[in-house]
Amino acid sequence: MYNWDYNLPRNWKPKTERQWLWYLERKINYDDWKGLKAEIIKKYFPKLKKRLDPGKRKMLETYLKYG
């Protein structure tokens, strides 16, 4: 999926916690799951969950609990 509101180089990786939260929020809320790893989502989920679409938040809570 192409996100129209930012243009990042292909090899860009988040470095700070703030960048990770922004990056994960954008990818998850716009259904761009490519390249996401469960370990990273799990690490940032406590701070990330308030920023997610309610349906996706519930899905990830279930996945992280039982997955």
N, C-alpha and C positions, 0 to 999 in steps of 0.2 A: 504494500500500500504506500502511496506517496502522500506525505504530509506537506501540505501547501504552505505552512507558515514558518518553515525553517529550511535551510539548505546547508546540510552538514557534509563534509568530505566523507567518502566511503570508509576511511580508516579511523574516523573520530571515535574516541572512547571517553566516557566521563571520567573525571579525575577526583572531583570533590563530592562530598555527600549531597550538596545542593544540586550539582549537575546530574548525579545519579537519580535523585528524586524526580527532577524535571524529565529526564530521559525515559525513565520507567513509566511515569505518568502518561507521557505522550504516546509511547509505544502501546501500552495496555489499553488506554481509552480509545485509541484509533485502530484496535485489532491488528497491530503489527507485532506479532509474536516472534517473528524471525530473529534468531540470535539471542533470545532471552533465556536465561538459565534459572532454574528453580532456586539455586543457592543464593543468587543475587536478589531475587524477588523476596525470598524469605528473610534475608538480612535487612532489607529496607522496608519490609511490609508494615511494621508498627507505625512508622511515620508516613508511609505512602498511602495507607488505606483510607485516610480521610480525604485524599485527593482523587480517588477513583470513582468511576461510575458505580452506583449502588449494586447493580447486577454483577458487574465484574469483580467488585470487592467481595461479594458473597461467594462467587465461584472460586476465587482465589483462597478465601478463608477455608472453604471445604477441601480444596485441593491440597493446601499446605497442611491441613490437619490430618488428612487420610492418605495423602500421596507419598 
